[in-house]
């Protein structure tokens, strides 16, 4: 650092090279006043302290400690009245790979990193008064000169009025004891890229940061990290069935997609768990006996309206956006309520609710002009008691969410964390996602709230846990086993959020998280081809995933084949059986693959797939209605697999006719209804499937399709079509088969 507090050099002790940006120097510590960032004007140094001075006379003292693999900086004292401090930006030319959430940048030869050393210190750019990072991270970010590393701490030791969750304006917040700036701390380090995780583990251990383990190994380097698992709605009666399938598939465990009747006190649904906690614990014990973990899903700090935090008597610490007062007495039946100000009632939300004493009232709107009134009031909402209320009583706007839930304030949130801890410890459950983790922003305490809730649960659990989250966060990285983003509800098995799933992999790799492909839904229609496709991508990225398997899916006619195929892929991936070239090829979603076992050896078949669409044509009399397409067999002579699908929601494909290479001609003895498909292989018997993928019957074609010789081919097709239907044809050819090398 120079005497103006700027960073003049970032120089490894082992080489004469400066990684700092000299023409755009960074800073160790800046201050924030009235939303303006202020740089120091002078710096002086003694052995362990840096004394910084700012333009208006403010001062800060930063203690420096040399550790074996990093430098530790802690804010010891600072002038009063500072709104926030910013560590950095630390500007560097090291920027080939940017771990935006973890705060590590690297080239092929060197890595630089920043780490927040406590929950009050947030990694990222300070963008709002609450100190919340709403995106996937800005602890490291790309710049015109390379990259910048940055962290911050917000002063929460004083009462403030701010915007909360980027939505609720002018929210008054009380000071909290943990909120002072002093104690904010970071670590800075530089090392070879291959040593980054070793240094991060060292920092985590020496600084007493959350050190998550599984099977007594740090979760970040554990081979168990990011393993695939099953998501389902198990209960006391069917748990054995789902555990059997999870074990047979080689999965890490089973995760309940929502066992609770309420969120807040987390009361179990008695229809699924009539024996309550004991019933859930019995399920956990059965999983553990099989070497599987058992988890549960909830939305982190969301409070349902049927929970006793809300009904029949609302907790006084439900989070509010602000209050007005009653300007007159109201009866228990009043549907118009006069208030002193419209400020907190103008925004319409999902539940549109206020708390007056022990009553929750929903309202339609607030009047536009004085005297202001809440109009269209529904009294005694959510099972609370209607009451008369006196002039001057507070009318407090409750913060809610589109999921029709309320939220705790800073104090009540700790009770919710305690309830989660109690459930974990009483049942022995060992997997949980902090889904809806952004709900912690409702307290107004930003990343401190996000980090505190997770750290409380982590420290309170009396056994190792596997944690995921809906959000990426710098400090939460220490607890985080995985981020499993990508949901199956928005399209077909292969299409739902497919781009997001692939994009996520680079984010995980940049930020030292295990690759995860997201959730995939197995239904009655899922085929083993779909499973091969999905698990090929998983092997390519060495990624975990979640399989959503509900009870109906077990009626899938291919479930045994699917189970065996998942187990085969899982074993091959676990034993690192794929070469780097194979993994690179498998990453491409357009590539088709099949894995099979023969005499204890594993073989991978690669396929080319050609897809063609045929629609009814309006032609002149006598003009052919046939469509002809070209494709190529790049391998030796083989029988192709051909699939004819009647696509569309209605209609039929009638009298389909196939020709190959203008020589082989066959009239298929079938009429396909909407959704039905005919699968033709090398035999003369084709297989007919219904719209749900269930096998219907075999159909004798009279003769088999000929072998496809190496080289170019043409396929012609014709049929009569009902309105709304069209034909979709797929030609699938093996392009190569290779034996996997086994563990390497």
N, C-alpha and C positions, 0 to 999 in steps of 0.2 A: 504494500500500500504506500501511496505517497502522502505528503503532509496535508493534502486536501481531502483525504479520505477516499481517494479513488484507487481501484485495483490496477496496479501497474504491471504485474506479472503473475502468471500461473505457470510455474516452472517445475518440472519433475526434478527430484534430487538426483536422478540417475542420468539425466541428459541435459544438454545445454539448448533447450528449446522453450520458447515462451508461447503458451496457448491463450494468453489474454489478447483482447482486441485493444490495441493501443490508441487508435484514432476514435474509438467510441468506448471510453473506459467505463467499467461497471463500478459498483459500490458495494461495500460490505453491508452497511446499514443506512437506510433512509427512514425518514419519519413522515407521517401523514397528518395534516391539519386541514380541517374544513374541506376534505376530499381532494386536497392538493398534496402531491408528493414532493418532499423537500430533501435535497441532497446536503451532505455536510460541507462545510467550508474549510474545516481544519481538522487535523488528526495529530495526536502525539502518542508516543508509545513508551511503555516500560516493559519489563520482562514478561508479564502475564496479562497486561491490560491495554486496551486501546481506548483513548479518550477522544470522543468525537464532539464537535461543536457545530451548531446549525445557525443560519443567518440571523434569527431573532434572539439568539443567546441560549437556545435550548441545548442541553448536553445529554450525552449518553456514555455509559461506560460498559465496554464489552470485554469479558474475561476470555482469554485464549488458553487452551490446554492442548499440548501435543500428545496424541495417542500413538500407538504403534502403527496404525494404518490410516489415520485420519487426523484432522484438526477439529477441535471442538470450540464453538463460539457460543457464549451465553450472555444475554443482556442482564447486567447486574443492577444498574440504576439508570433512571431516565427522568427528565424533567416532567412535572405535572402538566396535564392538559393535552397530552398527545393522544390522537385518536387511534393510531396504529403504527407499527413499525414494519418495514420491508427489508428482508434479507436479500440483498442484490439490487438490481440484476447483476449476476456474475456473468459477464460477457466473454465468450470464448469462440475460437475458430474450430473447435472440435464439434463436428456436427453431421457426420455421415449417417449415424443412426441416433434418433432422438427418442428417448424413453420419457414421453411427456408426463406421465403420471408418477413414475418412480423417481424421476429427476436425475437420470443418468444419460449422458451423451457420449458417443464413442466413434472412433475410427477403427480401422483394422489393427492399429498399433497402440492406441491409448484411449482411456476412458476417464471422464470427470463426473463427479456426482455430488449432489446435495441431499441431506437427509434431515427432516424435522425430528427433533429429539424428545418431544412430548406432545400431548394431544392438543395443547393450546396453540402450537406452532403448525400452521397449515402450509403444505407445499403447493405453490401456484401463484398466480397473479391475483392481487387484490382488486376485485371488480365491483364490490358492493359493500355497504356498511355492515351487513351481517357477517361478512367473511365466509361466504359459502362458495364453493366451486361447483357450479352446476353442470359443467361439461366433463369430459373424461380426463381432464388434467392439463395443467399448464406449468407444472414444476420445472419442466424443461420445454422450451419452445424454439421453433426455427425463427431466425432473423435474417436480415440482409447480409450481415457479416458472419453468420454462423449459427450460434445458439446462445440462449440466455437461461441461466438457472435462477430460481427465485422462490422465496417463501415469505410468510407474513404472520403477524399476530395482531388481532384486534383488541383494543382496550375495552373490556367488558366489566370493569370494576366500577363504572359510573352508570347512573341511570341514563338511558338514551331513548330517543324516538326515531325509528327507522322504518324502512320498507322490509317486510319479512317475506321470505320465500319468493322474492321478486314479484309479489302479487298484492299483498296486504300492506297498505300504505299508512304512514303515521302511527305505527304501533308502538305504544310505550313499553319499554323493557326495564325491569329492575336490575340493578347491579348484582353480580354474583361473586362470591369469594374467590373462585378460581380465575377470575377474569382479568387480573392485572397483567401489564406488559412484562414486568420483571420476571425472569425465569424463562422467557422465550429463548430457544436454543436450536442450533443447527450443527451438523457435521459436514465438512467438506473433505473430499478425498480424490486422489488420482491413482490409477493403477493400470495394468494391462487389462484388456477386455475380458480375458479368461478368468481374472481374479475378482471380478465385480461381486459375485455372490459370496465369495469368501470374506471380502471386506464388509459387505452388508450384514453378514452373520456376525462378524466381529463387533460392528457398531451395535447391532441389536442386543448382543450379550452384554457388552460393557456398559451400555447406557440403560440397561434394565427395561428395554422396550418389550412389547409383547412378543414372546418367543413361542410360537405355535409349533407343536410337534404331533407326529402320528407314528405309532410304533417306535417311540423313543428317538425319532429322527426329525430334525428341523424340517418343517413342512415344505420349505422351498426347494429342498434337494431330495425329498423323500420320493421313492419310486411310486408310492401310493398317491402322490399328488395328481389331481386331475383325472382320476380313474372314472370310467363310465359307470352310471348307476341307473336304477329304474325309478320312475315316478308313477304312482298309482293311488287309488283310494282303497287301501287295505283296511280291514277291520278285524275284530277278534276272531271272526269265523273263517275268513278267507286268507289270513296272513300266511298260513303254511303253503298255500298254492303259489302266492307271489314270491315267497322266499325260494321255493323250489325252482321257479323259472329264472329268478335272478342268479341263483347259484349255477344253474345249468348253462346260463349265458356267459358266465365268467365275470359278472358285474360286481361292483364293490358293495352294493347294498340296495336297499329299498327306501324310498322317500315318499312320505304321505303328502299329497298335494293340498291338503287343507282339513285337518282333523278337528278344528275348533268350531264351536257354536258361537262363541264370542271372542273378539280380540280386545285385549286390555287386561282382563283376568285370565284369559285363555282357558275357557271352560270347554272340555271335550264334548263332542257331539255324542249324546248318549245312545243314539241309534246305532252308531258304529262301535262305540266303546261303552257298553252298558255297565261295565265294572270300573269305568272312569280311569283314574291314574293307574290302578292295578292292572286293568286290562291292557293299557298301552305298554306298561312295563313288561307284561308277559310277552307281548309282541317283540319288544326289544330283546328280551332274554332269548327268545327263539332265534332271532337274527344272529346274535352274538355266538350262540352255540354252533352256528354254521359258518362262523368266521366272517359274517356280513355286518355292516353297519346299518342302523335304522334312523331315519331322519324325519323331520316334520317341516311344514311350510306355514308361514304366517306373513302378515305385512307389518313390518318392524314395530312402529309405534302407533299404528292406526287403531282407533277405538270405535267399535261398532255401537250402534245406538241401542242395542239390546244388552250391552254390558252394564254391570252395576256401577261403573264409573259415570254412567249417563242416567240410568233408570233403576229405581224410581226417584232417586235423589241425585242430581248431578253433582259431581265432585267440584268443589270450588276452584280446583286447579286445572280444569279444562282450559286450553289455551284460547285466549280472546284477542281480538284485533284492537280493542279499545272500547270505551264506554261513554254513554251519555246518561242523563238522569231523567226520571219521570217528572213532567211538568204539572202533573195532576194525579189525584188518586184514581186507581182503576179497579173495577170489580173483577171477579173471577171469570166473567163471561164476556168482557170487553173485547171487541174485535178491532178497535182502533186504539192505539197506544201513543200518547203524546210524549215526545222526547225533546230534550234541550238542543240537540244538534243532529243533523243528518249525516255527519262525516263518516261514520263507520257502517252505515246502512245502505249506502247508495250502490255499492257493488253487489250484484246478484250472484249467489253461489248455489251449489247443489242443494244444501239443506236450509239455507237462508234462515238462520236461527239466532236467537238471543237468549241469554239467561237473565232472569230476574229473580233474585233470591234462589229458591229451590225449584223454580219452574223454568222449563224451556218452552219458548214460544217461537213458532215459525211465522214468517210474515211474507207477504207478496212483494211489497215495495215500500219506500218511504216517500211521503208527499214532496212535491217539488218546491213548495214555498212554505214559509212560516205561517202559522204555528205547525211545526213538523210533526207528522204522525206516521207510525208504522201501520200500514193498511193491510187488510185481508189476513188478520192474525188468527192462527190456529193455536188455541190454548192447551196447555198440558201435553205438549208434544212428547212423543217417545215414552209414554207411560209416566211422565212426571205429573205432579199434582197441581191442578188449577188453584190459584190463590188470588185474593185481592192484594194489591200492593199500594204502598203509600207514596205520595209525592216526595221526590228527592231520592228515592231508591235508584240504584244503578241498573242500567240496561246495557248488558255487555254482549258485543257481537262475538259469536263463537267462530273460530277458524275451522273450516271443514274442507272437504275434498270431493271430487266427482265420484269416488267410490262410496259415497254416502256415509262418511265416517267423521268423527271429531279427533282432536289431537290433545296430548298433554302439554302443560307448560314445563319449564325446566325442572321444577320440583317433582311434579307428578311423573315425568318421564322416567325418573329413577325407580319409581314403584313398578312401572311396566317392565323395566329391565329386571327387577327383582322377581317379577312373576314369571318371566321367561327362564330365569336361572332356576327357580323352584321347579318348574316343569322338567327342565333338563336333568336336574339332580335327582328328582324323585323317580323319573322313568329310566334314566340311563341312556336316553336318546343321544346320538353322537353326530348328527348332521343337521345343519340349519342354514337356510338362506336368509340374509337380511334383505328380503324383498321389500319394496317400498321404502328403502333406506332413506330416500329423499324426504320422507315424512318427518325426519328429525329436524329438518330446517324450519318446521312450524314453530319451534320454540323461540326462534329469532337469534339463536346462538350459532348459526352457521356450522362450519366444519367442527367446531368444538362440540356441538351437540351430536353430530354424526359420529365423531370419534369416541365420545364419552359413552354413548349407549353401547357401542360394540365392545369397547374395552371393559365395561362393567360386566357384560355377559361373558366375555372371554375369561376374565379373572374370577368370576363367580362360579363358573362351571367346575365341578369337582372331578372331571375326567376330560381327556382330550376330545376336542370337537373338530369337525370339518365344517368350515364356514364359506359360504358364497355371499354375493351381494347383487343388488340391482344396479349398483353404482361403482365406478372406479374412484379411488381416493388414495392420496399419497400415504397418509398414516395408516389407513385401513389395510394397506398392502401387507402389513405384518401379521394380521389375523387371517388374511385371505388365502384359502386353499385354491379357489378357482373363481372365475367369472364365466358363467355359462349362458351367454346371450344368443338369442335366435329362437323364435317360437314357432310352433307348427300350425297355428290357427288361421293363417292368412293365405293359404294356397295348398297345392298338392304336396305330397311327401317330399318331392325334390325341389319344389319351387318356393315354399314359404320362407321368406326372408333369406333367400339363398345368397344374395350379394352381401348382405350384412354378415352372414356366417363366415364367408371367406375373408372379408375385410377385417373382421375381428382378429384373425390369426396373426396378422402382422402387428397389431396393437399388443396382443399378448406377448409376442416374442420380443418386442422392443422394451417391454416393461417387466420381464422376468416373471411371467405368469404362465402356468401350463396351458397349452392349446386346448380349447374346448369348442365343439361344433354347435352347441345349443341343444334344444329339445327336439325330438322327432316322435311323431305320433304313430304308433302301430295300431291299425284298425283291422276289421274283418277283411278288408280288401288288400292290405299290404302284401306284396309279393317278395319272394326271396331275391329277385332281381333288384328290387328297391333296396333291400338290405345290403346286397353286394355293393351297390352304388354308394350308399351312405358310408359303409365301413371302409370302402376304398379311400374315400376322402379322409376318414379318421386315421387310417394308416399312413396316408401321405403326410399329414401334419402331425403325426403321433399325438392325436388329439383324443380327449375324452368327450363324452356326450351324455345326454339323458334320454332314455327311452320311456315315453309315456305309454303305459300298457294298462288299459282299463279292462274290466271283467269281460266286456263284449268282445274285446280283441282276442280272447282265448278261444273263441269259436272260429277263428280264422282257419280255413282248411289246411293252410301251410304252416301252422304255428310250430309244429315239431321241426320242420325243415328250417324255419326261421331261427328257432332256438339253437339248433346245431350250427347253423351258419354264423350266428353271432359269436358263439363260443369259439369257433375255429378262427375267426378274425381276431377276437380278443386275445387268444393265446399267441397267435403269430405276432401281433403288435407288441404284446408284453415281452416276448422273447427277441424283439428287435430283428425279425426275420427278413425284413425288406432292405434292399440296398438303397443307396442314396438316389441312384437313377430311377429305381422303381418308385420311391417315395415322391420324387419330382413329377413323374408321370401320373401318379395317383392323385396329386393335388388338383389336376384339371377336371372340373365337373363334367366336361364333355366326354371324358373317357369312360368306357364301360369295362367292367372286370368281373371275373368270377374266381373264387378261391375254392379249391377242393383238396381232399386228402386221399392218397393212394399208397397203401403199404407203408404207413407211418411217415410218409413224405408229403410235404405241402407243395401244391402247384398253383401258379397264378396264370389264368387265361386273360389275355387282352382281346378286346373286341372292337371292331368298327361297327358303327350303327348308322344306318341311313333311314331317314323318315320322310314320308311323302303324304300329301293330302290330296284327296280326290273329292270334287264337288260336282253336283249335277250341272249339266251344260245345256244351254239353249243353242241349238245348231240348226242349220238348214236341213231340209229333208234329204236323207241319204248320206249326210256327213257323219263320219265316225265320232262316237263320244268317248273313245278310248284316250287315256293319258299314258304317256310313256316317260320313264325316268331312267337315268343312268346311275350305275354304282360300280364299285371296283372291289374285287377280292384280292387283297395284297399278299395273301398267303397261299399255301398249296391247296389243291382241290379239297373241297369240303362241302358238307350240307349246311345250308343257311337255315337260320330260324326266321320265320316270317310270321308276323302278327298282324291280323286284320281287326281293326276296332271300328265299331259303329259309334262315331263321336257325335255329341250333341245330346240335348235333353229329351228329344222325342224323335219319332220317325224310325225307319228301317232301311237297311241296305239289302237289296233284293238281287238275286241271281248274279253274284259276283263272279267275274271271269279273270283268270290270271294267264299271262303269257311271259315266258322267259326267253330272251334272246331270239324272239320272232320264230321260235321253233316249238318249244314245249307249250302246250295249251291245256288248260284245265278249267272246267266249270265247277265251282265249289257248290256242293249240295247243301246249302245252308242259307237261311235268312237271319240276319243279325238285327236284333232290336237295339234301341238306344242303350249304350253302355256295354253291350255284350262284345266279346272278343273271341277270335279263333286263332289258336296257336298251332302253327304247322312246322314240324321238324323234318327229320330224315325219313320217318316212317309214313306209311300211307294213312295212318290214323291220326287225325287232328283232334285237339282238345278244345271244347267250347266252355267259356266262363261267363257268368252273369255279370251284371253291372257292379256287383260288390266283390268281384274277383273270385267267387265260389265256383268250383268245378261243377259243370252240369252233366256233360256226357262226352263220349268220344264219337267222332264222325268219320266214317270211312270215305276217303277221297277217291277210292278206286285205283289210284296209283300215287306213288311218292314223287316229291319234287326231285329233279336231277341234281347231281353234284355241281357246285360252282367251280369251274376251272380257274386257275390263276389269271387275273387280268380284268378287262372291262366287260360289263354285262348291262343288259337293259331289262327293265320290268315294265310290262304293260298291264293296265287294269281298266275294267269297265264294270258298271253295275247300274241298275235302276235305283233311284234314291227317293225316299219320301221327303217332303218339306221339313226342314229343320235338322236333317241328318246329313252327315258326310262321312266318308271313309278315311281312316288314318292307317297307313301301312308302315310297318317297321321291318327293315331287313338287318339282321344281326349276324356278323361273321367273325370268327376267331382270327385274330391277326398274329397271334403267337402264344405259346405256352412255355413257361419256364419254371423250373424247380427252385423253391426258395432255399436259401443257404442255411437256414437255421439261425440260432442266436449268434450275433456278431457285435 
